[in-house]
């Protein structure tokens, strides 16, 4: 059974939340004066502010709702975890694709706390905003905070992410260096798709031998990797080994139809061929054989 103290704290929080929504002559966040905020701070107290932050962190109420945004605004106005709450305000807008709304909040969070915000912001700039130059700059800045140590942005190795950004900018030689650093640092924990991406960079830089080596290594470790079959086929097609290229593409197509394709529910991943792309590529290469 909940303690009386816990119940009182939550009842007090609900009362203050009502006050914030409908009190102060129903003033909006922007309309409240310093005196108003002094009253809010006094009514909430330290425990109330922490409880409000706990609700925001746990996405209660539902992230992106007016009440959730209002609580973020309240905490910002009270000077509590300001950078984190600007970032929290941005998140639902990023998820629904309203980047023009999300971006200014992220920039404010970054300006207030560069090191703290870059864990999320640098990763987001690469995968969601697809601003590769900006992403590379942010990832490099974040990496510089921990020289000589592996750094992670939103759970992914920064060298790997820098490699992706460089690959998208067609700076293949530099990307290979970043992927190789990640492979060396992570050892057996490395994401097997790193070899696919490094192979793609070798392929685009004209080094087919190293590209094939990376793709073959991937398939040795993960024989159902449709992307490795697809990109190995691209190398062979460039070498005019069309029959073998088509055979590999047909394997890739079968694997994709069975669901062997790396995906993410929120975004399109780089260089992961889908069914239509593979089918179109088969037809294109078949045209070279006639």
Order of alpha helices (4+ residues) and beta strands (2+ residues): alpha-alpha-alpha-alpha-alpha-alpha-alpha-beta-beta-alpha-alpha-alpha-alpha-alpha-alpha-alpha
